[in-house]
Amino acid sequence: MASNGATEEIDLYEVLGIPKSSTKSEIKKAYHKAALQHHPDKVPEDQREESELKFKAVSQAYEILHDEEKRHLYDTHGMAAFDPARGGGMGGGVDLDDILAQMFGMGGGMPPGFGGEAGPKRPRKGRDEEQKYEVTLEELYKGKTVKFASTKNIICTHCKGTGGKKDSKPQTCERCKGNGITVGLRSVGPGLVTQERVVCDTCTGTGKIFKEKDKCKKCKGKRTTSEKKVLEIYIPRGAREGERIVLEGEADQVPDQTPGDIVFTLVEEDHEIFQRAGDDLSAELNISLSEALTGFSRVVLKHLDGRGIHLNHPQGKVLKPGQILKIAGEGMPLKKTDLKGDLYLVVKIEFPDNGWLEDPVVFGELQKILPGPPPAVEATEVDEVEYDSDADIEDFGANSGDPRAGGGWEDEEDEEGGAAQCAQQ
């Protein structure tokens, strides 16, 4: 009974840090955030065991809550609906067919009259293997094919996944009493422990074991063996951050289950020249003061495919700092088309350093050529003052508490961003 209580006490919404009114999209976002936070590969070695438990809990919560039927069962019956003692089980992934079989006494799926037919239960799908794959902006622009060696578990070809020799019969596992699940204690804080169900490590969740002499010689009773295989993924031109590339059925094989998928989530690396937003690109256009005033004709930057981008800016058209030039069709490719987004160039004028010119005659000539000063400011009293030419706007109103102070704008944005993050959590 104690184990039952421990199961029912699990609050899946709390595991993902979301309210019960969350939409499927919000559940998915919360899962991705929590999975990344608790991924065993992202923590130090001494925290890996605890992280693995949290990662599994997050995955199980998502598996139930993201499925409308499973979520309804959980909201109605709690975790009791997935109790291994009743045929559900969390050890190898929650299976709705098992629950429906218990409810309607069938082999799986919906009962007759509810959109289903009686028949053999379909194998449950194994867990997907998800990992992030970092790509450069150049690779996303041009597309990329990647080959890699993968080592995975496959069903033992000798014993066909039974783990035992031909005609040998397994015995009931004494540790889990044939349930495939054991109950253990886990620390959740100073002086606090909780019960949790874990897959029996003696029988690996089958509830049965073979005597040593009856075990398969090839897999040693493990039911699977290791295999190396060369896999290939294709990253299409124009793919975006967060897109998933799925290799169906290439995850580890588990007896009595359909193999899960290997899923790669694209992570776009920062680029030193270009910034991306959707299908558009932006970059700085660095020009001299002379070019801004008199025009130019030259290659201004190298594109992601190595092409030089040549601009011809005519004389008489002055470019100003921060001005935007738009080059149509030079952004990122649109997938499965020959179209491209646009390239936006932000004008950045490089002014000469102090002391670049010392000839007073030339200064006089420049003053004649360049536009004159604005109209004089009329005042009854005039003070000639000294100034600091290297001041920082952050010092404007510093420590005054006034929200209009120089640093107040950034701080306010940071606080709003932080508040938004907290709200999402």
Residue pairs with C-beta under 8 A, 6 or more apart in sequence:
2 183
2 195
3 183
3 195
3 197
4 80
4 83
4 85
5 195
6 183
6 194
6 195
6 196
6 197
7 79
7 80
7 82
7 83
7 197
8 78
8 79
8 80
9 79
9 194
10 57
10 79
12 60
12 61
12 64
12 65
12 74
12 79
13 19
13 20
13 22
13 61
13 65
15 34
15 57
15 58
15 61
16 27
16 30
16 31
16 34
16 58
16 61
16 62
16 65
17 30
17 34
17 425
18 26
18 27
18 30
20 75
22 30
22 65
24 66
24 68
27 62
27 65
27 66
28 62
28 66
29 424
30 424
31 58
31 59
31 61
31 62
31 66
33 424
33 425
34 58
35 55
35 58
35 59
35 62
35 130
36 42
38 51
38 54
38 55
38 58
39 51
39 55
40 48
40 51
40 52
40 55
42 51
43 51
53 186
53 196
59 127
60 90
60 93
60 94
63 70
63 93
63 94
64 70
64 71
64 74
64 82
64 94
65 71
65 74
67 96
69 96
70 94
70 96
73 81
73 82
73 96
73 99
74 81
74 82
80 86
81 88
81 99
82 88
82 89
82 90
82 94
82 99
83 89
84 90
84 91
84 179
84 180
84 181
84 197
85 179
86 102
87 98
87 99
87 101
87 102
88 94
88 95
88 98
88 99
88 102
89 95
89 98
89 180
89 181
90 197
91 180
91 181
91 197
91 198
91 199
91 205
92 124
92 126
92 127
92 199
92 205
92 254
92 257
93 124
93 125
93 126
93 127
95 124
97 108
97 109
97 121
97 122
97 124
98 108
98 121
98 124
100 106
100 108
100 109
100 110
100 111
101 107
101 108
101 121
104 110
104 111
106 116
106 118
107 118
107 119
107 120
107 121
108 119
108 120
108 121
108 122
109 116
109 117
109 119
109 121
109 122
110 116
111 118
112 118
123 256
123 257
123 258
124 256
124 257
124 258
125 257
125 258
125 259
125 260
126 251
126 252
126 253
126 254
126 257
126 258
126 259
126 260
127 251
127 260
128 251
128 260
128 261
128 262
128 263
129 251
129 252
129 260
129 261
129 262
129 263
130 263
130 264
130 265
131 262
131 263
131 264
131 265
132 264
132 265
132 266
132 267
133 233
133 245
133 264
133 265
133 266
133 267
134 267
134 268
134 269
135 144
135 235
135 239
135 266
135 267
135 268
135 269
136 269
136 271
137 268
137 269
137 271
137 274
137 276
137 304
138 304
138 305
139 235
140 235
140 237
140 238
140 239
140 240
140 266
140 268
140 332
141 237
141 238
141 304
141 305
141 332
141 333
142 237
142 304
142 305
143 234
143 235
143 236
143 237
143 239
144 234
144 235
145 232
145 233
145 234
145 235
146 232
146 233
146 234
146 235
147 230
147 231
147 232
148 230
148 231
148 232
148 233
149 228
149 229
149 230
149 231
150 228
150 229
150 230
150 231
150 250
150 262
151 226
151 227
151 228
151 229
152 226
152 227
152 229
152 250
152 251
152 252
152 253
153 224
153 225
153 226
153 227
153 252
153 253
153 254
154 224
154 225
154 226
154 227
154 253
155 161
155 223
155 224
155 253
155 255
156 163
156 216
156 218
156 219
156 222
156 223
156 224
156 225
157 218
157 225
158 216
158 217
158 218
158 219
159 165
159 166
159 216
159 218
159 219
159 223
161 223
161 224
161 255
161 256
162 216
162 223
162 255
163 170
163 206
163 210
163 215
163 216
163 219
163 221
163 222
163 223
164 170
164 210
164 214
164 215
164 216
164 221
165 210
165 214
165 215
165 216
165 217
168 210
168 211
168 214
169 214
170 206
170 208
170 209
170 210
170 214
171 208
171 209
171 210
171 211
172 178
172 207
172 208
172 209
173 180
173 200
173 202
173 203
173 206
173 207
173 208
173 209
174 202
175 182
175 200
175 202
175 203
176 182
176 200
176 202
176 203
176 207
178 207
178 208
179 200
179 207
180 199
180 200
180 203
180 205
180 206
180 207
181 197
181 198
181 199
181 200
181 205
182 197
182 198
182 199
182 200
183 195
183 196
183 197
183 198
184 195
184 196
184 198
185 193
185 194
185 195
185 196
186 193
186 194
186 195
186 196
187 193
188 194
199 205
200 207
202 209
203 209
204 222
204 223
206 223
209 221
210 216
210 221
215 221
216 223
218 225
219 225
223 255
224 252
224 253
224 254
224 255
229 250
231 247
231 250
231 262
233 245
233 247
233 264
234 245
235 245
235 266
236 335
236 336
237 333
237 335
238 279
238 332
238 333
238 334
238 335
239 266
239 335
240 266
240 268
240 278
241 266
241 267
241 268
242 265
242 266
243 265
243 266
244 263
244 264
244 265
244 266
245 263
245 264
245 266
246 261
246 262
246 263
246 264
247 261
247 262
247 263
247 264
248 261
249 258
249 259
249 260
249 261
250 259
250 261
250 262
251 259
251 260
251 261
251 262
252 259
252 260
253 259
268 276
273 283
273 284
273 301
274 281
274 282
274 283
274 304
275 281
275 282
275 283
276 282
276 332
278 332
278 341
279 331
279 332
279 333
279 334
279 340
279 341
280 331
280 332
280 341
280 342
280 343
280 344
281 304
281 330
281 331
281 332
281 341
281 342
281 343
281 344
282 343
282 344
282 345
282 346
283 301
283 343
283 344
283 345
283 346
284 345
284 346
284 348
285 300
285 301
285 311
285 325
285 345
285 346
285 347
285 348
286 300
286 348
286 350
287 296
287 300
287 319
287 347
287 348
287 349
287 350
288 349
288 350
289 349
289 350
289 351
289 352
291 313
291 319
292 318
292 319
292 320
292 347
292 349
293 318
294 315
295 313
295 314
295 315
295 316
295 317
296 311
296 312
296 313
297 310
297 311
297 312
297 313
298 310
298 311
299 308
299 309
299 310
300 309
300 310
300 311
300 345
301 308
301 309
302 308
302 309
303 309
303 330
309 327
309 330
309 343
311 325
313 319
319 347
319 349
320 347
320 349
321 347
321 348
321 349
322 346
322 347
323 346
323 347
324 344
324 345
324 346
324 347
325 344
325 345
325 347
326 342
326 343
326 344
326 345
327 342
327 343
327 344
327 345
328 342
329 339
329 340
329 341
329 342
330 340
330 342
330 343
331 340
331 341
331 342
331 343
332 340
332 341
333 339
333 340
334 340
334 341
357 363
357 366
392 406
393 406
394 406
394 407
395 406
396 405
396 406
397 404
397 405
397 406
397 408
398 405
398 406
398 407
402 408
403 412
